[in-house]
Amino acid sequence: HHQQQAVVSTQSTGDDKVLNDILKVKRNRPGQRARQEQWKELYGTKARHIIKERTGKTSSDKQPERSHRKKPNRDEIAPQEIMKKLKEEEKLKKEKQREEHPSWLAKRQQASLSSRIDAFAGKKTTFSDDDD
């Protein structure tokens, strides 16, 4: 197998920029402070990080406070409601039992059939080591 090497021609001027872009080594992204300095140079006092510092607003200020719902106490729930919930749970359990997987039902049928098999009725054969 031949190793292919890139041939760089020094005559073409338009392709030099493309070639330089290809040959550049990718560098890591600058850190937050370095990026802020670049923005400060580009945008001056209109840079977003400077505006945020002045107004004192952060991204967490934009989100409204969540209202947490309090769970009702056991004592606050009426006994009738508790009974309704229990009945609903029982109904769900019964429905789940009805909707059993066919393979489970087949396994149960097979087990009941195997229990019907009569006990062994043959003659027991014993071998002795006696030299008779």
N, C-alpha and C positions, 0 to 999 in steps of 0.2 A: 504494500500500500504506500502510495506517495503522500507525503505531507504537502498540503497546499499552503502556499504563503501568499499573503496579500502584497501586490506590487503597487508601490506608491509612486505616482508620477508627480514631478514637481513643476510640470509645464502648465497644467490647467489651473486657473485661478478660481473658477466658479465652484469646482468640486472640493476645493481645500476646506471650505467651511463645513461641508457635509462630512468630509473625512475627519476633521478635527472633532466634530460632534460625536462621531462613532468611536473614535479612539479615546475620548475623554473617559476618565475613570469616574464611576458614579460615586458621589460623596454622600454621606449621611445628611439628613435634614438638620439645619441649624436648630439650636435650642430655643426655648421660648423667649429668653432675654435677648438673644441675638436677633430673632425675628422682630421683637418689639423695637429694637434699635433701628433696624432697617425701615420699619413702618414710620418711626419718628423722623428719620431722614427724608422719606418720601412724602409723608402727609403732614408733618409738623404737628401743630396743635389739634388738627382734625383727625389724628389717628384714634382708632376706636379705644385702644387701651388707655389712652390719656383721658378721653371723654368719660370713660367709666370711672376712672380714678377721681375725676372732678365731681361727678354727680353722686358717686358712692353707690351706684346701682350695680348689682351683680345679676347673673343669669338666674339665680334662685329667687330673686325678687319678682320675676315675671310670673312664676307659678303661684296660683291662688292656694290658700291654705285648704287642706282637705278636712272635711267634717267627718269625724269618726262616729259611726253609729254605735250606740251602746247596746249591748245584748240585753234583752229583758231578763230580769231576775226570775228564778224559779218560782218565787212566791207571787210574782206579778202575773204569771201565766195562769189562766183559768184551768181548772181540772178538766173541763170539757174539751179544751184545745189539746190537752195532753192525750186524752182518750182518742181524739180524732187522728192525731199523729201516729199513735200506736196501731190503730186499725189500718191506716194507710200502709204502714210498714209491713203488717201481716199480709195485706193484699199483694204487695210487691214480692214478698217471699214466696207466696203461693204461685204467682205468675212465673217466677224464676224456676220453680220446681216443674211446672208444666212445660217450660221451654228448654228442657234438657237436651243435650246434644245426642243425636242418633247413635253415635258410637258408645255413649254411656249406657243407653237403653239396651243395645245389643250385648254389651258386656254383662249387664244384669241378667238378661235372658239366658246367656250362655252359662252363667254361674248357676242359675236355677235348674237348667237341664243337667249339668254335671252333678248336681246334688241328687238327682233322681236315679243315677246309675246305681244298679244293684251292687251289693258287696260281692267280693270275689267268691265264687262258688266252686273253684277248682280244687284239685287235690294238692296238698303241700308235699313237695319232694325234698327229702333230706339226704344228704350224702354223708357217709361215715368214713372214717379213716381206718376202720378195722380191716385186718387182713383175713377175711373169712373166705 
